[in-house]
Amino acid sequence: MTTITRFEKPNLTNMPKDVGMKIFKEILNSPVPDRKKMMEEADILEKQMKEERENRKKNE
């Protein structure tokens, strides 16, 4: 027997006020992601993946 569990986003209107305020404060106080650093890391990983593919082609 298969069971399907569905997760939906919470409805803030049904939450207690203090819980909703904690969520909003957490969102507002979270640091902004450093997009430049993320892109640099992605470029490095992409370069490593290309090198690995080339090495595998050479070894075949």
PyMOL Python script that loads the backbone (N, CA, C, O; Angstrom):
from pymol import cmd

cmd.read_pdbstr("""\
ATOM      1  N   MET A   1       0.846  -1.174   0.000  1.00  0.00           N
ATOM      2  CA  MET A   1       0.000   0.000   0.000  1.00  0.00           C
ATOM      3  C   MET A   1       0.892   1.238   0.000  1.00  0.00           C
ATOM      4  O   MET A   1       1.808   1.353   0.815  1.00  0.00           O
ATOM      5  N   THR A   2       0.620   2.155  -0.913  1.00  0.00           N
ATOM      6  CA  THR A   2       1.410   3.368  -1.033  1.00  0.00           C
ATOM      7  C   THR A   2       0.659   4.541  -0.418  1.00  0.00           C
ATOM      8  O   THR A   2      -0.534   4.727  -0.656  1.00  0.00           O
ATOM      9  N   THR A   3       1.365   5.312   0.364  1.00  0.00           N
ATOM     10  CA  THR A   3       0.765   6.517   0.931  1.00  0.00           C
ATOM     11  C   THR A   3       1.481   7.726   0.367  1.00  0.00           C
ATOM     12  O   THR A   3       2.703   7.722   0.215  1.00  0.00           O
ATOM     13  N   ILE A   4       0.733   8.739   0.064  1.00  0.00           N
ATOM     14  CA  ILE A   4       1.290   9.970  -0.469  1.00  0.00           C
ATOM     15  C   ILE A   4       1.144  11.048   0.590  1.00  0.00           C
ATOM     16  O   ILE A   4       0.048  11.318   1.083  1.00  0.00           O
ATOM     17  N   THR A   5       2.270  11.659   0.930  1.00  0.00           N
ATOM     18  CA  THR A   5       2.256  12.739   1.908  1.00  0.00           C
ATOM     19  C   THR A   5       2.437  14.046   1.167  1.00  0.00           C
ATOM     20  O   THR A   5       3.392  14.203   0.406  1.00  0.00           O
ATOM     21  N   ARG A   6       1.552  14.964   1.376  1.00  0.00           N
ATOM     22  CA  ARG A   6       1.650  16.263   0.722  1.00  0.00           C
ATOM     23  C   ARG A   6       2.017  17.321   1.759  1.00  0.00           C
ATOM     24  O   ARG A   6       1.471  17.357   2.862  1.00  0.00           O
ATOM     25  N   PHE A   7       2.946  18.171   1.374  1.00  0.00           N
ATOM     26  CA  PHE A   7       3.338  19.269   2.235  1.00  0.00           C
ATOM     27  C   PHE A   7       2.971  20.564   1.535  1.00  0.00           C
ATOM     28  O   PHE A   7       3.309  20.762   0.368  1.00  0.00           O
ATOM     29  N   GLU A   8       2.301  21.418   2.224  1.00  0.00           N
ATOM     30  CA  GLU A   8       1.920  22.700   1.658  1.00  0.00           C
ATOM     31  C   GLU A   8       2.494  23.813   2.516  1.00  0.00           C
ATOM     32  O   GLU A   8       2.825  23.604   3.683  1.00  0.00           O
ATOM     33  N   LYS A   9       2.609  24.992   1.931  1.00  0.00           N
ATOM     34  CA  LYS A   9       3.134  26.108   2.716  1.00  0.00           C
ATOM     35  C   LYS A   9       2.137  26.469   3.812  1.00  0.00           C
ATOM     36  O   LYS A   9       0.927  26.339   3.628  1.00  0.00           O
ATOM     37  N   PRO A  10       2.646  26.916   4.936  1.00  0.00           N
ATOM     38  CA  PRO A  10       1.737  27.221   6.047  1.00  0.00           C
ATOM     39  C   PRO A  10       0.880  28.447   5.758  1.00  0.00           C
ATOM     40  O   PRO A  10       1.316  29.381   5.086  1.00  0.00           O
ATOM     41  N   ASN A  11      -0.314  28.430   6.263  1.00  0.00           N
ATOM     42  CA  ASN A  11      -1.222  29.556   6.143  1.00  0.00           C
ATOM     43  C   ASN A  11      -1.024  30.427   7.378  1.00  0.00           C
ATOM     44  O   ASN A  11      -1.412  30.047   8.482  1.00  0.00           O
ATOM     45  N   LEU A  12      -0.419  31.597   7.186  1.00  0.00           N
ATOM     46  CA  LEU A  12      -0.091  32.458   8.323  1.00  0.00           C
ATOM     47  C   LEU A  12      -1.328  32.997   9.033  1.00  0.00           C
ATOM     48  O   LEU A  12      -1.236  33.404  10.192  1.00  0.00           O
ATOM     49  N   THR A  13      -2.474  33.010   8.373  1.00  0.00           N
ATOM     50  CA  THR A  13      -3.672  33.532   9.033  1.00  0.00           C
ATOM     51  C   THR A  13      -4.182  32.581  10.110  1.00  0.00           C
ATOM     52  O   THR A  13      -4.907  32.997  11.013  1.00  0.00           O
ATOM     53  N   ASN A  14      -3.805  31.298  10.021  1.00  0.00           N
ATOM     54  CA  ASN A  14      -4.261  30.327  11.015  1.00  0.00           C
ATOM     55  C   ASN A  14      -3.256  30.129  12.146  1.00  0.00           C
ATOM     56  O   ASN A  14      -3.520  29.365  13.074  1.00  0.00           O
ATOM     57  N   MET A  15      -2.125  30.793  12.086  1.00  0.00           N
ATOM     58  CA  MET A  15      -1.101  30.648  13.121  1.00  0.00           C
ATOM     59  C   MET A  15      -1.323  31.666  14.225  1.00  0.00           C
ATOM     60  O   MET A  15      -1.929  32.716  14.008  1.00  0.00           O
ATOM     61  N   PRO A  16      -0.833  31.348  15.397  1.00  0.00           N
ATOM     62  CA  PRO A  16      -0.863  32.368  16.459  1.00  0.00           C
ATOM     63  C   PRO A  16       0.001  33.572  16.066  1.00  0.00           C
ATOM     64  O   PRO A  16       0.986  33.427  15.341  1.00  0.00           O
ATOM     65  N   LYS A  17      -0.370  34.740  16.542  1.00  0.00           N
ATOM     66  CA  LYS A  17       0.311  35.979  16.155  1.00  0.00           C
ATOM     67  C   LYS A  17       1.794  35.929  16.468  1.00  0.00           C
ATOM     68  O   LYS A  17       2.603  36.351  15.642  1.00  0.00           O
ATOM     69  N   ASP A  18       2.179  35.424  17.637  1.00  0.00           N
ATOM     70  CA  ASP A  18       3.591  35.429  18.015  1.00  0.00           C
ATOM     71  C   ASP A  18       4.426  34.518  17.110  1.00  0.00           C
ATOM     72  O   ASP A  18       5.584  34.825  16.829  1.00  0.00           O
ATOM     73  N   VAL A  19       3.854  33.414  16.655  1.00  0.00           N
ATOM     74  CA  VAL A  19       4.574  32.519  15.747  1.00  0.00           C
ATOM     75  C   VAL A  19       4.781  33.201  14.395  1.00  0.00           C
ATOM     76  O   VAL A  19       5.870  33.146  13.824  1.00  0.00           O
ATOM     77  N   GLY A  20       3.735  33.841  13.891  1.00  0.00           N
ATOM     78  CA  GLY A  20       3.840  34.562  12.625  1.00  0.00           C
ATOM     79  C   GLY A  20       4.875  35.673  12.688  1.00  0.00           C
ATOM     80  O   GLY A  20       5.645  35.863  11.746  1.00  0.00           O
ATOM     81  N   MET A  21       4.896  36.408  13.797  1.00  0.00           N
ATOM     82  CA  MET A  21       5.873  37.493  13.958  1.00  0.00           C
ATOM     83  C   MET A  21       7.294  36.943  14.006  1.00  0.00           C
ATOM     84  O   MET A  21       8.210  37.550  13.452  1.00  0.00           O
ATOM     85  N   LYS A  22       7.488  35.797  14.664  1.00  0.00           N
ATOM     86  CA  LYS A  22       8.814  35.176  14.709  1.00  0.00           C
ATOM     87  C   LYS A  22       9.281  34.793  13.309  1.00  0.00           C
ATOM     88  O   LYS A  22      10.451  34.965  12.967  1.00  0.00           O
ATOM     89  N   ILE A  23       8.355  34.272  12.500  1.00  0.00           N
ATOM     90  CA  ILE A  23       8.709  33.897  11.132  1.00  0.00           C
ATOM     91  C   ILE A  23       9.118  35.124  10.331  1.00  0.00           C
ATOM     92  O   ILE A  23      10.143  35.101   9.649  1.00  0.00           O
ATOM     93  N   PHE A  24       8.332  36.194  10.403  1.00  0.00           N
ATOM     94  CA  PHE A  24       8.654  37.405   9.662  1.00  0.00           C
ATOM     95  C   PHE A  24       9.979  38.008  10.121  1.00  0.00           C
ATOM     96  O   PHE A  24      10.772  38.460   9.294  1.00  0.00           O
ATOM     97  N   LYS A  25      10.224  38.020  11.417  1.00  0.00           N
ATOM     98  CA  LYS A  25      11.486  38.561  11.930  1.00  0.00           C
ATOM     99  C   LYS A  25      12.671  37.732  11.446  1.00  0.00           C
ATOM    100  O   LYS A  25      13.717  38.279  11.097  1.00  0.00           O
ATOM    101  N   GLU A  26      12.505  36.409  11.426  1.00  0.00           N
ATOM    102  CA  GLU A  26      13.576  35.528  10.945  1.00  0.00           C
ATOM    103  C   GLU A  26      13.879  35.807   9.475  1.00  0.00           C
ATOM    104  O   GLU A  26      15.043  35.850   9.077  1.00  0.00           O
ATOM    105  N   ILE A  27      12.841  35.996   8.675  1.00  0.00           N
ATOM    106  CA  ILE A  27      13.034  36.289   7.249  1.00  0.00           C
ATOM    107  C   ILE A  27      13.729  37.638   7.078  1.00  0.00           C
ATOM    108  O   ILE A  27      14.673  37.755   6.297  1.00  0.00           O
ATOM    109  N   LEU A  28      13.271  38.640   7.793  1.00  0.00           N
ATOM    110  CA  LEU A  28      13.832  39.980   7.638  1.00  0.00           C
ATOM    111  C   LEU A  28      15.267  40.075   8.169  1.00  0.00           C
ATOM    112  O   LEU A  28      16.054  40.880   7.670  1.00  0.00           O
ATOM    113  N   ASN A  29      15.616  39.265   9.171  1.00  0.00           N
ATOM    114  CA  ASN A  29      16.950  39.338   9.760  1.00  0.00           C
ATOM    115  C   ASN A  29      17.947  38.365   9.135  1.00  0.00           C
ATOM    116  O   ASN A  29      19.119  38.356   9.513  1.00  0.00           O
ATOM    117  N   SER A  30      17.500  37.554   8.193  1.00  0.00           N
ATOM    118  CA  SER A  30      18.435  36.619   7.567  1.00  0.00           C
ATOM    119  C   SER A  30      19.370  37.386   6.626  1.00  0.00           C
ATOM    120  O   SER A  30      18.942  38.337   5.973  1.00  0.00           O
ATOM    121  N   PRO A  31      20.627  36.985   6.554  1.00  0.00           N
ATOM    122  CA  PRO A  31      21.582  37.722   5.728  1.00  0.00           C
ATOM    123  C   PRO A  31      21.287  37.540   4.236  1.00  0.00           C
ATOM    124  O   PRO A  31      20.777  36.507   3.801  1.00  0.00           O
ATOM    125  N   VAL A  32      21.623  38.572   3.476  1.00  0.00           N
ATOM    126  CA  VAL A  32      21.449  38.525   2.030  1.00  0.00           C
ATOM    127  C   VAL A  32      22.545  37.630   1.455  1.00  0.00           C
ATOM    128  O   VAL A  32      23.712  37.790   1.815  1.00  0.00           O
ATOM    129  N   PRO A  33      22.199  36.686   0.567  1.00  0.00           N
ATOM    130  CA  PRO A  33      23.226  35.815   0.014  1.00  0.00           C
ATOM    131  C   PRO A  33      24.211  36.594  -0.857  1.00  0.00           C
ATOM    132  O   PRO A  33      23.840  37.533  -1.562  1.00  0.00           O
ATOM    133  N   ASP A  34      25.466  36.179  -0.787  1.00  0.00           N
ATOM    134  CA  ASP A  34      26.513  36.819  -1.579  1.00  0.00           C
ATOM    135  C   ASP A  34      26.529  36.160  -2.957  1.00  0.00           C
ATOM    136  O   ASP A  34      27.166  35.125  -3.153  1.00  0.00           O
ATOM    137  N   ARG A  35      25.827  36.766  -3.899  1.00  0.00           N
ATOM    138  CA  ARG A  35      25.672  36.191  -5.234  1.00  0.00           C
ATOM    139  C   ARG A  35      27.010  36.083  -5.968  1.00  0.00           C
ATOM    140  O   ARG A  35      27.240  35.119  -6.698  1.00  0.00           O
ATOM    141  N   LYS A  36      27.882  37.056  -5.781  1.00  0.00           N
ATOM    142  CA  LYS A  36      29.176  37.029  -6.467  1.00  0.00           C
ATOM    143  C   LYS A  36      29.985  35.801  -6.022  1.00  0.00           C
ATOM    144  O   LYS A  36      30.571  35.102  -6.848  1.00  0.00           O
ATOM    145  N   LYS A  37      30.007  35.556  -4.729  1.00  0.00           N
ATOM    146  CA  LYS A  37      30.732  34.397  -4.198  1.00  0.00           C
ATOM    147  C   LYS A  37      30.111  33.103  -4.706  1.00  0.00           C
ATOM    148  O   LYS A  37      30.826  32.169  -5.070  1.00  0.00           O
ATOM    149  N   MET A  38      28.782  33.045  -4.732  1.00  0.00           N
ATOM    150  CA  MET A  38      28.104  31.848  -5.219  1.00  0.00           C
ATOM    151  C   MET A  38      28.441  31.587  -6.683  1.00  0.00           C
ATOM    152  O   MET A  38      28.669  30.438  -7.063  1.00  0.00           O
ATOM    153  N   MET A  39      28.477  32.624  -7.507  1.00  0.00           N
ATOM    154  CA  MET A  39      28.797  32.461  -8.924  1.00  0.00           C
ATOM    155  C   MET A  39      30.247  32.025  -9.115  1.00  0.00           C
ATOM    156  O   MET A  39      30.536  31.209  -9.991  1.00  0.00           O
ATOM    157  N   GLU A  40      31.164  32.561  -8.305  1.00  0.00           N
ATOM    158  CA  GLU A  40      32.563  32.153  -8.388  1.00  0.00           C
ATOM    159  C   GLU A  40      32.714  30.666  -8.042  1.00  0.00           C
ATOM    160  O   GLU A  40      33.443  29.938  -8.716  1.00  0.00           O
ATOM    161  N   GLU A  41      32.026  30.228  -6.998  1.00  0.00           N
ATOM    162  CA  GLU A  41      32.080  28.811  -6.617  1.00  0.00           C
ATOM    163  C   GLU A  41      31.483  27.931  -7.708  1.00  0.00           C
ATOM    164  O   GLU A  41      31.997  26.847  -7.987  1.00  0.00           O
ATOM    165  N   ALA A  42      30.399  28.395  -8.325  1.00  0.00           N
ATOM    166  CA  ALA A  42      29.775  27.630  -9.406  1.00  0.00           C
ATOM    167  C   ALA A  42      30.723  27.520 -10.600  1.00  0.00           C
ATOM    168  O   ALA A  42      30.801  26.464 -11.228  1.00  0.00           O
ATOM    169  N   ASP A  43      31.441  28.592 -10.919  1.00  0.00           N
ATOM    170  CA  ASP A  43      32.395  28.560 -12.031  1.00  0.00           C
ATOM    171  C   ASP A  43      33.533  27.584 -11.748  1.00  0.00           C
ATOM    172  O   ASP A  43      33.966  26.853 -12.639  1.00  0.00           O
ATOM    173  N   ILE A  44      34.014  27.574 -10.510  1.00  0.00           N
ATOM    174  CA  ILE A  44      35.095  26.660 -10.137  1.00  0.00           C
ATOM    175  C   ILE A  44      34.624  25.211 -10.266  1.00  0.00           C
ATOM    176  O   ILE A  44      35.338  24.369 -10.811  1.00  0.00           O
ATOM    177  N   LEU A  45      33.430  24.924  -9.768  1.00  0.00           N
ATOM    178  CA  LEU A  45      32.901  23.561  -9.852  1.00  0.00           C
ATOM    179  C   LEU A  45      32.654  23.142 -11.296  1.00  0.00           C
ATOM    180  O   LEU A  45      32.891  21.991 -11.661  1.00  0.00           O
ATOM    181  N   GLU A  46      32.179  24.071 -12.112  1.00  0.00           N
ATOM    182  CA  GLU A  46      31.958  23.760 -13.527  1.00  0.00           C
ATOM    183  C   GLU A  46      33.278  23.438 -14.224  1.00  0.00           C
ATOM    184  O   GLU A  46      33.346  22.516 -15.037  1.00  0.00           O
ATOM    185  N   LYS A  47      34.310  24.187 -13.911  1.00  0.00           N
ATOM    186  CA  LYS A  47      35.632  23.940 -14.481  1.00  0.00           C
ATOM    187  C   LYS A  47      36.142  22.554 -14.069  1.00  0.00           C
ATOM    188  O   LYS A  47      36.687  21.818 -14.892  1.00  0.00           O
ATOM    189  N   GLN A  48      35.962  22.207 -12.790  1.00  0.00           N
ATOM    190  CA  GLN A  48      36.388  20.893 -12.306  1.00  0.00           C
ATOM    191  C   GLN A  48      35.625  19.767 -13.007  1.00  0.00           C
ATOM    192  O   GLN A  48      36.205  18.733 -13.339  1.00  0.00           O
ATOM    193  N   MET A  49      34.333  19.970 -13.230  1.00  0.00           N
ATOM    194  CA  MET A  49      33.528  18.952 -13.914  1.00  0.00           C
ATOM    195  C   MET A  49      34.008  18.762 -15.354  1.00  0.00           C
ATOM    196  O   MET A  49      34.100  17.633 -15.835  1.00  0.00           O
ATOM    197  N   LYS A  50      34.313  19.861 -16.038  1.00  0.00           N
ATOM    198  CA  LYS A  50      34.800  19.763 -17.419  1.00  0.00           C
ATOM    199  C   LYS A  50      36.144  19.040 -17.474  1.00  0.00           C
ATOM    200  O   LYS A  50      36.374  18.214 -18.357  1.00  0.00           O
ATOM    201  N   GLU A  51      37.023  19.351 -16.534  1.00  0.00           N
ATOM    202  CA  GLU A  51      38.316  18.677 -16.486  1.00  0.00           C
ATOM    203  C   GLU A  51      38.151  17.182 -16.247  1.00  0.00           C
ATOM    204  O   GLU A  51      38.846  16.371 -16.858  1.00  0.00           O
ATOM    205  N   GLU A  52      37.226  16.816 -15.353  1.00  0.00           N
ATOM    206  CA  GLU A  52      36.979  15.406 -15.064  1.00  0.00           C
ATOM    207  C   GLU A  52      36.442  14.682 -16.300  1.00  0.00           C
ATOM    208  O   GLU A  52      36.836  13.549 -16.575  1.00  0.00           O
ATOM    209  N   ARG A  53      35.550  15.327 -17.038  1.00  0.00           N
ATOM    210  CA  ARG A  53      35.022  14.716 -18.264  1.00  0.00           C
ATOM    211  C   ARG A  53      36.131  14.501 -19.287  1.00  0.00           C
ATOM    212  O   ARG A  53      36.200  13.454 -19.930  1.00  0.00           O
ATOM    213  N   GLU A  54      36.993  15.497 -19.433  1.00  0.00           N
ATOM    214  CA  GLU A  54      38.103  15.378 -20.382  1.00  0.00           C
ATOM    215  C   GLU A  54      39.046  14.251 -19.974  1.00  0.00           C
ATOM    216  O   GLU A  54      39.521  13.500 -20.827  1.00  0.00           O
ATOM    217  N   ASN A  55      39.322  14.128 -18.674  1.00  0.00           N
ATOM    218  CA  ASN A  55      40.192  13.052 -18.194  1.00  0.00           C
ATOM    219  C   ASN A  55      39.578  11.683 -18.465  1.00  0.00           C
ATOM    220  O   ASN A  55      40.287  10.745 -18.831  1.00  0.00           O
ATOM    221  N   ARG A  56      38.277  11.565 -18.289  1.00  0.00           N
ATOM    222  CA  ARG A  56      37.613  10.277 -18.550  1.00  0.00           C
ATOM    223  C   ARG A  56      37.653   9.926 -20.032  1.00  0.00           C
ATOM    224  O   ARG A  56      37.836   8.763 -20.393  1.00  0.00           O
ATOM    225  N   LYS A  57      37.480  10.942 -20.901  1.00  0.00           N
ATOM    226  CA  LYS A  57      37.534  10.693 -22.345  1.00  0.00           C
ATOM    227  C   LYS A  57      38.931  10.241 -22.759  1.00  0.00           C
ATOM    228  O   LYS A  57      39.067   9.369 -23.617  1.00  0.00           O
ATOM    229  N   LYS A  58      39.968  10.820 -22.163  1.00  0.00           N
ATOM    230  CA  LYS A  58      41.345  10.473 -22.495  1.00  0.00           C
ATOM    231  C   LYS A  58      41.665   9.036 -22.046  1.00  0.00           C
ATOM    232  O   LYS A  58      42.418   8.327 -22.715  1.00  0.00           O
ATOM    233  N   ASN A  59      41.096   8.619 -20.927  1.00  0.00           N
ATOM    234  CA  ASN A  59      41.385   7.295 -20.378  1.00  0.00           C
ATOM    235  C   ASN A  59      40.616   6.180 -21.072  1.00  0.00           C
ATOM    236  O   ASN A  59      40.940   5.007 -20.883  1.00  0.00           O
ATOM    237  N   GLU A  60      39.621   6.511 -21.859  1.00  0.00           N
ATOM    238  CA  GLU A  60      38.827   5.463 -22.523  1.00  0.00           C
ATOM    239  C   GLU A  60      39.467   4.959 -23.773  1.00  0.00           C
ATOM    240  O   GLU A  60      38.917   4.080 -24.437  1.00  0.00           O
TER     241      GLU A  60
END
""", "prot")
cmd.dss("prot")
cmd.show_as("cartoon", "prot")
cmd.util.cbc("prot")
cmd.orient("prot")
